[in-house]
Amino acid sequence: MRTYSAIVVAISICSACVLGAAVVVEPRLLYVLIVIVVGAFLLAQNPDRIVYATIFLAFLSVPNSFPTSFYVMGVQVRFYEPFLVMSVCYVALRYRRRSRFGVTGIVLAIAFGVVLAILLSNPVSRIYIDTRLFIYLPMAYFVASRFFVIVNTRAVLRMIPWVLWISAISTIAASALGSKLAQMQSEAAGSTAEATRLIGPATYAAVVVVSGVIALVIGGYATIRETWIYWTPALPLMLLSFSRNILISIFVAGLFALVASRSWPAVVRLIRTVVVTVLGLGLLYWSLSGLAGIPGVSWIQAQADGFLIRVVGGIGGQAINQDGSAQFRFQQENAYLVAEIYESPLWGHGFGFAYKPINTGRAISDKSENLQYYAHNFYLWILVKAGLVGFLLMLIPIARVLGAALRGGGPVRLATGAAAAGLLAVSIVAPMPLGSPTAVLLGLVIGACAGASAVDRRQGGKPSPHRTREPIVAAAGYDLQKQNS
């Protein structure tokens, strides 16, 4: 390990020296220098920390006053992005063990769409925009499949509560004070003066954690009470997003875990979890009326009412028919996507292809040009850009990973498989592989599921049988010393 880390540290030091001289000419490169110096320090102390730093920086929600990105030649670079690149380089050099579910198909799908775009003379700038975040999915998949499960799942699981608790405090404060989060989705539809939708870097990370917890509960690896340190901070992060997508993800994750468990006790655990959750939240909402006048209760009441109106009340077909945002996607995105798929179903049109006119259904704005290329339904989007060839190249490897998780295995495979299935379901209405940091998040959970499959085969899928104060950590307690020998 020292040899590989020394190589990366040496490269980092050389880069820092060059950038140090460049900072004199271009002060904005100072952030790049800081990132490289911090990365070199982490590698020198403990090379594995570079991966932990990537997770921490990618999914931490903090107030808008905290710097989370810098600009290089006019391009915004988030702090986690160079750390992700360093993580890929480090893992590629250090950990040669492979799982039978490779990342090659996803890389080939992206490469196919890029080559086709170049041959069709699509705008280079638009090819870059279409693929910049998309490529983070296979990068994160690569890191997770070799690192998280095979090396040290426990350290990651112990770090997640820190990310969630800090993010939950920041998000609650932003909602109560009317401030903003760094890297927050701007102008989220459905916000009101009383209940503002806050969708930050930690939102979907919280959804993944809750999905994983539900899967572990259904599978019998943990209980709701034992996992409070995970789901307690995750709940406000999800609720303050006022998004129906979280219900889609959690529902699909629970269904996935139920099918993977294939037992009546799993059905009983699912029913008990649903009943306890609904009764607990219902009792809490009912008690708010009796606590009026206490500082903060009116704010909680407003958020609860906003969630019931926007999320729970927006589930039915009639509500969706009256939802302008949903109807825009059906009529002004999906209709154009389907038409372009028929034009070239096998190959697609390449990345950077504008699938619809500049103005459809909305007034001209500074975002109109981007809407020509972006779509909420990821699957129709990839069919337009890379055709059936790219679609299958990408989804077949992912389907194999999830299929293996459905056939059984240990707790890591169950939890990550359920969480990945939830995010993939959400991608019908919100493109997880094209977002920041959701592309990284999806890559991590699918990669961890693929890596867990390899571990389960060698370990027999048998987690640590004892319970501790960290039940999820104990459930992931593979014999790592034997695994690495």
C-alpha positions as CSV (number, residue, x, y, z in Angstrom):
1,M,0.0,0.0,0.0
2,R,2.8,2.4,0.9
3,T,4.3,2.0,-2.6
4,Y,1.1,2.9,-4.4
5,S,0.3,5.8,-2.0
6,A,3.9,7.1,-2.4
7,I,3.4,7.2,-6.2
8,V,0.2,9.2,-5.9
9,V,1.7,11.5,-3.2
10,A,4.7,12.2,-5.4
11,I,2.4,13.1,-8.3
12,S,0.4,15.3,-6.0
13,I,3.4,17.1,-4.8
14,C,4.7,17.8,-8.3
15,S,1.2,19.1,-9.3
16,A,1.1,21.3,-6.2
17,C,4.5,22.8,-7.1
18,V,3.3,23.6,-10.6
19,L,0.0,25.0,-9.4
20,G,1.8,27.0,-6.7
21,A,3.6,28.9,-9.4
22,A,0.3,29.2,-11.4
23,V,-1.6,30.7,-8.5
24,V,0.6,33.8,-8.7
25,V,-0.8,34.4,-12.2
26,E,-4.4,33.0,-11.6
27,P,-5.5,33.3,-7.9
28,R,-8.6,31.3,-8.5
29,L,-6.4,28.2,-8.9
30,L,-5.7,28.4,-5.1
31,Y,-8.7,26.1,-4.5
32,V,-7.2,23.5,-6.8
33,L,-3.9,23.8,-4.9
34,I,-5.7,23.3,-1.6
35,V,-7.5,20.2,-2.8
36,I,-4.3,18.6,-4.0
37,V,-2.4,19.4,-0.8
38,V,-5.3,18.0,1.3
39,G,-5.5,14.9,-0.9
40,A,-1.8,14.3,-0.7
41,F,-1.9,14.7,3.1
42,L,-4.8,12.2,3.4
43,L,-2.9,9.7,1.2
44,A,0.3,10.1,3.2
45,Q,-1.6,9.5,6.5
46,N,-3.9,6.7,5.4
47,P,-4.5,6.3,1.7
48,D,-8.0,4.8,2.3
49,R,-9.1,8.2,3.7
50,I,-9.2,9.6,0.2
51,V,-12.3,7.5,-0.5
52,Y,-13.9,8.5,2.8
53,A,-13.2,12.2,2.0
54,T,-15.0,11.8,-1.4
55,I,-18.1,10.5,0.3
56,F,-18.0,13.2,3.0
57,L,-17.6,16.0,0.5
58,A,-20.1,14.7,-2.0
59,F,-23.1,14.2,0.3
60,L,-22.6,16.7,3.1
61,S,-25.3,19.5,3.1
62,V,-24.0,22.7,4.6
63,P,-25.1,26.4,4.6
64,N,-24.6,28.4,1.4
65,S,-21.9,30.4,3.2
66,F,-19.5,27.4,3.1
67,P,-17.5,27.0,-0.1
68,T,-18.2,23.7,-1.8
69,S,-16.8,24.3,-5.2
70,F,-14.4,26.4,-7.2
71,Y,-14.0,27.5,-10.8
72,V,-11.4,26.5,-13.3
73,M,-11.5,28.3,-16.6
74,G,-15.1,29.2,-16.0
75,V,-16.1,25.7,-15.2
76,Q,-17.6,24.9,-11.7
77,V,-15.8,22.1,-10.0
78,R,-17.2,20.7,-6.8
79,F,-14.7,19.7,-4.1
80,Y,-15.7,16.0,-4.3
81,E,-14.9,15.7,-8.0
82,P,-11.1,15.8,-7.9
83,F,-11.2,13.5,-4.8
84,L,-13.3,11.0,-6.8
85,V,-10.7,11.1,-9.6
86,M,-8.0,10.5,-7.0
87,S,-10.0,7.7,-5.5
88,V,-10.3,5.9,-8.8
89,C,-6.5,6.2,-9.4
90,Y,-5.7,4.9,-5.9
91,V,-8.2,2.0,-6.0
92,A,-7.0,1.0,-9.5
93,L,-3.4,0.9,-8.3
94,R,-4.0,-0.6,-4.9
95,Y,-6.9,-3.1,-5.1
96,R,-6.7,-5.5,-8.0
97,R,-9.4,-7.8,-6.8
98,R,-12.4,-7.8,-9.2
99,S,-16.0,-8.8,-8.9
100,R,-17.8,-10.8,-11.6
101,F,-20.0,-7.8,-12.3
102,G,-17.8,-5.4,-14.1
103,V,-18.3,-1.7,-15.0
104,T,-17.3,-2.2,-18.6
105,G,-20.8,-2.2,-20.0
106,I,-21.6,1.3,-18.5
107,V,-18.3,2.7,-19.8
108,L,-19.0,1.3,-23.3
109,A,-22.5,2.8,-23.3
110,I,-21.1,6.2,-22.6
111,A,-18.2,5.8,-25.1
112,F,-20.7,4.6,-27.8
113,G,-22.8,7.7,-27.3
114,V,-19.8,10.0,-27.5
115,V,-18.4,8.4,-30.6
116,L,-21.8,8.6,-32.3
117,A,-22.1,12.2,-31.3
118,I,-18.7,13.1,-32.8
119,L,-19.6,11.3,-36.0
120,L,-22.9,13.2,-36.2
121,S,-21.1,16.5,-35.5
122,N,-23.1,17.2,-32.3
123,P,-21.9,20.4,-30.4
124,V,-18.8,19.5,-28.4
125,S,-19.9,21.7,-25.5
126,R,-23.2,19.8,-25.3
127,I,-21.5,16.4,-25.5
128,Y,-19.5,17.5,-22.5
129,I,-22.6,18.7,-20.5
130,D,-24.5,15.5,-21.3
131,T,-21.6,13.2,-20.1
132,R,-19.7,15.1,-17.4
133,L,-21.8,13.9,-14.5
134,F,-22.9,10.7,-16.2
135,I,-19.3,9.4,-16.2
136,Y,-19.2,9.7,-12.4
137,L,-21.6,6.7,-12.2
138,P,-19.1,4.1,-13.5
139,M,-16.2,5.8,-11.6
140,A,-18.1,5.5,-8.3
141,Y,-19.2,2.0,-9.3
142,F,-15.5,1.0,-9.9
143,V,-14.4,2.4,-6.5
144,A,-17.2,0.8,-4.5
145,S,-17.0,-2.7,-6.2
146,R,-13.3,-2.9,-5.2
147,F,-13.1,-0.9,-2.1
148,F,-16.2,-0.6,0.2
149,V,-17.1,-4.2,0.8
150,I,-13.9,-5.9,0.0
151,V,-11.7,-3.6,2.2
152,N,-13.7,-1.9,4.9
153,T,-17.4,-1.5,5.0
154,R,-17.4,-0.7,8.7
155,A,-15.5,2.5,8.4
156,V,-18.0,3.8,5.8
157,L,-21.0,2.8,7.9
158,R,-19.6,4.6,10.9
159,M,-19.0,7.7,8.9
160,I,-22.5,7.9,7.4
161,P,-24.3,9.1,10.6
162,W,-21.9,12.1,10.8
163,V,-22.8,13.1,7.3
164,L,-26.5,12.7,8.0
165,W,-26.6,14.5,11.4
166,I,-24.5,17.5,10.2
167,S,-26.7,17.7,7.0
168,A,-29.9,17.4,9.0
169,I,-28.9,20.2,11.3
170,S,-27.9,22.4,8.4
171,T,-31.1,21.7,6.5
172,I,-33.5,22.3,9.4
173,A,-31.7,25.5,10.2
174,A,-32.0,26.6,6.5
175,S,-35.7,25.8,6.5
176,A,-36.4,27.6,9.8
177,L,-34.3,30.7,9.0
178,G,-35.2,30.9,5.4
179,S,-31.6,30.6,4.2
180,K,-30.1,28.3,1.5
181,L,-28.0,25.3,1.3
182,A,-24.8,25.0,-0.7
183,Q,-25.5,23.1,-4.0
184,M,-29.2,23.3,-3.3
185,Q,-31.6,22.7,-6.3
186,S,-32.8,26.2,-7.1
187,E,-36.4,27.2,-7.6
188,A,-37.8,23.7,-6.6
189,A,-41.3,23.5,-7.8
190,G,-44.0,23.4,-5.1
191,S,-42.2,25.7,-2.6
192,T,-44.4,28.1,-0.6
193,A,-43.6,30.9,1.9
194,E,-44.4,28.5,4.8
195,A,-42.8,25.3,3.4
196,T,-39.7,25.7,1.2
197,R,-38.5,22.6,-0.6
198,L,-34.8,22.0,0.3
199,I,-33.1,19.4,-1.9
200,G,-29.4,19.3,-1.2
201,P,-26.5,16.9,-1.6
202,A,-27.7,14.8,1.4
203,T,-31.3,14.4,0.3
204,Y,-31.0,11.3,-1.8
205,A,-28.2,9.9,0.4
206,A,-30.8,10.0,3.2
207,V,-33.2,8.2,0.9
208,V,-30.6,5.5,0.3
209,V,-29.9,5.1,4.0
210,V,-33.6,4.7,4.9
211,S,-34.1,2.3,2.0
212,G,-31.2,0.2,3.3
213,V,-32.5,0.3,6.8
214,I,-35.9,-0.9,5.7
215,A,-34.3,-3.7,3.7
216,L,-32.3,-4.8,6.7
217,V,-35.4,-4.7,8.9
218,I,-37.4,-6.8,6.5
219,G,-34.5,-9.2,6.1
220,G,-34.2,-9.6,9.9
221,Y,-30.7,-8.2,10.2
222,A,-31.7,-5.2,12.4
223,T,-34.7,-3.4,14.0
224,I,-36.0,0.1,13.8
225,R,-35.0,0.8,17.3
226,E,-31.4,-0.4,16.8
227,T,-31.0,1.7,13.7
228,W,-32.2,5.0,15.1
229,I,-28.8,6.7,14.6
230,Y,-29.3,6.3,10.8
231,W,-32.9,7.0,10.1
232,T,-33.5,9.8,12.7
233,P,-31.3,12.4,10.8
234,A,-32.4,11.0,7.5
235,L,-36.1,11.7,8.1
236,P,-36.0,15.5,8.2
237,L,-33.7,15.5,5.1
238,M,-36.3,13.5,3.2
239,L,-39.4,15.3,4.6
240,L,-38.1,18.8,3.9
241,S,-37.6,17.9,0.2
242,F,-41.4,17.6,-0.2
243,S,-40.7,15.2,-3.0
244,R,-42.9,12.3,-4.1
245,N,-39.7,10.7,-5.4
246,I,-38.8,9.5,-1.9
247,L,-42.0,7.5,-1.7
248,I,-41.2,5.8,-5.0
249,S,-37.7,4.9,-3.9
250,I,-38.7,3.6,-0.5
251,F,-41.7,1.6,-1.8
252,V,-39.5,-0.1,-4.5
253,A,-36.7,-0.7,-2.0
254,G,-39.2,-2.4,0.4
255,L,-40.7,-4.5,-2.4
256,F,-37.1,-5.5,-3.5
257,A,-36.2,-6.6,0.1
258,L,-39.5,-8.5,0.4
259,V,-38.9,-10.4,-2.8
260,A,-35.3,-11.1,-1.9
261,S,-36.3,-12.4,1.5
262,R,-39.1,-14.6,0.2
263,S,-40.5,-15.6,3.6
264,W,-43.6,-15.0,5.7
265,P,-41.6,-13.5,8.6
266,A,-40.3,-10.9,6.2
267,V,-44.0,-10.0,5.3
268,V,-44.8,-9.7,9.0
269,R,-41.8,-7.5,9.6
270,L,-42.8,-5.3,6.7
271,I,-46.3,-4.9,7.9
272,R,-45.2,-4.2,11.4
273,T,-42.7,-1.5,10.2
274,V,-45.3,0.2,8.1
275,V,-47.9,0.2,11.0
276,V,-45.4,1.5,13.5
277,T,-44.1,4.2,11.2
278,V,-47.6,5.4,10.2
279,L,-48.9,5.4,13.8
280,G,-45.8,7.1,15.1
281,L,-45.9,9.9,12.5
282,G,-49.7,10.2,12.9
283,L,-49.5,10.5,16.6
284,L,-46.7,13.1,16.3
285,Y,-48.8,15.2,13.8
286,W,-51.9,14.9,16.0
287,S,-50.0,16.1,19.1
288,L,-48.9,19.3,17.3
289,S,-52.3,21.0,17.8
290,G,-51.9,20.6,21.6
291,L,-48.4,22.1,21.6
292,A,-49.4,25.4,19.9
293,G,-47.6,28.3,21.3
294,I,-44.3,26.5,22.0
295,P,-41.5,28.0,20.0
296,G,-40.8,26.0,16.8
297,V,-44.1,24.1,16.8
298,S,-45.7,26.4,14.2
299,W,-42.8,25.8,11.9
300,I,-43.1,22.0,12.4
301,Q,-46.9,22.3,11.7
302,A,-46.2,24.2,8.5
303,Q,-43.7,21.6,7.2
304,A,-46.1,18.7,8.1
305,D,-49.0,20.4,6.3
306,G,-46.8,21.1,3.3
307,F,-45.7,17.4,3.2
308,L,-49.3,16.2,3.4
309,I,-50.5,18.5,0.7
310,R,-47.5,18.3,-1.7
311,V,-46.5,14.6,-1.3
312,V,-49.3,12.6,0.2
313,G,-52.0,14.6,-1.6
314,G,-50.1,14.5,-4.8
315,I,-50.0,10.7,-5.2
316,G,-53.4,10.1,-6.9
317,G,-54.0,10.2,-10.6
318,Q,-56.2,13.3,-10.4
319,A,-53.5,15.2,-8.5
320,I,-50.9,14.3,-11.1
321,N,-53.3,15.4,-13.9
322,Q,-53.5,18.8,-12.2
323,D,-49.7,19.0,-11.5
324,G,-48.2,21.4,-14.1
325,S,-44.7,20.0,-13.6
326,A,-45.8,16.4,-14.1
327,Q,-47.8,17.3,-17.2
328,F,-44.9,19.3,-18.7
329,R,-42.8,16.1,-18.4
330,F,-45.5,14.0,-20.1
331,Q,-46.4,16.4,-22.8
332,Q,-43.3,18.5,-23.5
333,E,-40.6,16.0,-22.8
334,N,-41.7,12.4,-23.1
335,A,-43.7,13.1,-26.3
336,Y,-40.7,14.5,-28.0
337,L,-38.4,11.8,-26.7
338,V,-40.6,9.0,-28.0
339,A,-40.7,10.7,-31.4
340,E,-36.9,10.9,-31.6
341,I,-36.6,7.2,-30.5
342,Y,-38.7,6.2,-33.5
343,E,-36.4,8.1,-35.7
344,S,-33.3,6.1,-34.7
345,P,-34.2,3.3,-32.3
346,L,-31.1,1.2,-32.6
347,W,-28.3,3.8,-32.5
348,G,-29.8,6.9,-31.2
349,H,-28.6,10.4,-32.0
350,G,-25.5,10.7,-29.8
351,F,-24.9,12.8,-26.7
352,G,-25.3,16.5,-27.2
353,F,-28.4,16.0,-29.4
354,A,-31.3,18.5,-28.9
355,Y,-34.4,16.3,-29.0
356,K,-36.9,19.1,-29.0
357,P,-37.3,22.8,-30.0
358,I,-36.0,25.6,-27.8
359,N,-39.5,26.6,-26.5
360,T,-42.1,24.0,-25.7
361,G,-44.8,24.7,-23.1
362,R,-43.0,27.4,-21.2
363,A,-41.9,31.0,-21.7
364,I,-38.4,31.6,-23.0
365,S,-35.9,31.9,-20.2
366,D,-32.2,31.4,-19.6
367,K,-32.9,27.7,-19.1
368,S,-34.8,27.1,-22.3
369,E,-31.7,26.0,-24.2
370,N,-30.7,23.5,-21.6
371,L,-34.3,22.0,-21.7
372,Q,-33.6,21.0,-25.3
373,Y,-31.1,18.4,-24.1
374,Y,-32.3,17.5,-20.6
375,A,-35.1,15.1,-19.7
376,H,-36.5,13.8,-16.4
377,N,-37.1,10.3,-17.7
378,F,-33.6,8.9,-17.8
379,Y,-34.5,5.7,-19.7
380,L,-36.1,7.6,-22.6
381,W,-33.2,10.0,-22.5
382,I,-30.6,7.3,-22.9
383,L,-32.6,5.7,-25.7
384,V,-32.6,9.0,-27.6
385,K,-28.9,9.6,-27.0
386,A,-27.4,6.1,-27.4
387,G,-30.2,4.0,-28.8
388,L,-31.1,0.5,-27.8
389,V,-27.4,-0.5,-28.1
390,G,-26.3,2.0,-25.4
391,F,-29.4,1.3,-23.3
392,L,-28.6,-2.5,-23.1
393,L,-24.9,-2.0,-22.6
394,M,-25.6,0.1,-19.6
395,L,-28.6,-1.7,-18.0
396,I,-27.7,-5.3,-18.5
397,P,-24.7,-5.3,-16.1
398,I,-26.8,-3.4,-13.5
399,A,-29.7,-5.9,-14.0
400,R,-27.3,-8.7,-13.4
401,V,-26.1,-7.2,-10.1
402,L,-29.7,-6.6,-8.8
403,G,-30.7,-10.0,-10.1
404,A,-28.0,-11.7,-8.0
405,A,-29.1,-9.7,-5.0
406,L,-32.7,-10.8,-5.4
407,R,-31.5,-14.4,-5.4
408,G,-30.2,-14.0,-1.9
409,G,-27.0,-13.1,-0.1
410,G,-25.8,-11.2,2.9
411,P,-27.0,-7.9,4.4
412,V,-24.8,-5.6,2.4
413,R,-26.0,-7.1,-0.9
414,L,-29.7,-6.8,0.3
415,A,-29.4,-3.2,1.6
416,T,-27.4,-1.8,-1.4
417,G,-29.5,-3.8,-3.9
418,A,-32.8,-2.4,-2.4
419,A,-31.4,1.1,-2.4
420,A,-30.1,0.9,-6.0
421,A,-33.5,-0.5,-7.1
422,G,-35.2,2.5,-5.5
423,L,-32.9,5.0,-7.2
424,L,-33.4,3.3,-10.5
425,A,-37.2,3.5,-10.1
426,V,-36.9,7.2,-9.3
427,S,-34.9,7.7,-12.6
428,I,-38.2,7.4,-14.5
429,V,-39.2,10.8,-13.2
430,A,-35.8,12.3,-12.1
431,P,-32.5,11.2,-13.8
432,M,-30.4,10.0,-10.9
433,P,-27.4,9.1,-13.3
434,L,-27.3,12.6,-14.6
435,G,-27.3,14.6,-11.3
436,S,-24.8,15.8,-8.8
437,P,-24.1,14.0,-6.5
438,T,-26.8,11.4,-7.4
439,A,-24.7,9.9,-10.2
440,V,-22.0,9.2,-7.6
441,L,-24.6,7.9,-5.2
442,L,-26.1,5.4,-7.7
443,G,-22.7,4.2,-8.7
444,L,-21.6,3.6,-5.1
445,V,-24.7,1.5,-4.1
446,I,-24.6,-0.6,-7.3
447,G,-20.8,-1.0,-7.0
448,A,-21.1,-2.0,-3.4
449,C,-23.8,-4.5,-4.3
450,A,-21.5,-6.0,-6.9
451,G,-18.6,-6.2,-4.5
452,A,-20.8,-7.8,-1.9
453,S,-21.8,-10.5,-4.3
454,A,-18.1,-11.5,-4.6
455,V,-17.7,-11.5,-0.8
456,D,-20.9,-13.5,-0.3
457,R,-19.7,-16.2,-2.6
458,R,-16.4,-16.6,-0.7
459,Q,-17.9,-16.1,2.8
460,G,-21.1,-18.0,2.2
461,G,-23.2,-14.9,2.7
462,K,-23.0,-15.3,6.5
463,P,-22.8,-12.0,8.5
464,S,-21.7,-11.7,12.0
465,P,-24.5,-13.5,14.1
466,H,-24.1,-11.4,17.2
467,R,-25.8,-8.0,17.9
468,T,-23.9,-5.0,19.2
469,R,-24.6,-1.3,19.7
470,E,-23.9,-0.9,16.0
471,P,-26.2,-3.5,14.5
472,I,-25.7,-2.5,10.9
473,V,-22.0,-2.5,11.3
474,A,-22.2,-5.9,12.9
475,A,-24.4,-7.2,10.1
476,A,-21.7,-6.3,7.7
477,G,-19.1,-8.0,9.8
478,Y,-17.5,-10.2,7.2
479,D,-14.2,-11.9,8.0
480,L,-12.1,-9.1,6.4
481,Q,-8.8,-10.5,7.5
482,K,-9.6,-13.8,5.7
483,Q,-11.0,-12.0,2.8
484,N,-7.8,-10.0,2.3
485,S,-5.4,-12.9,2.8
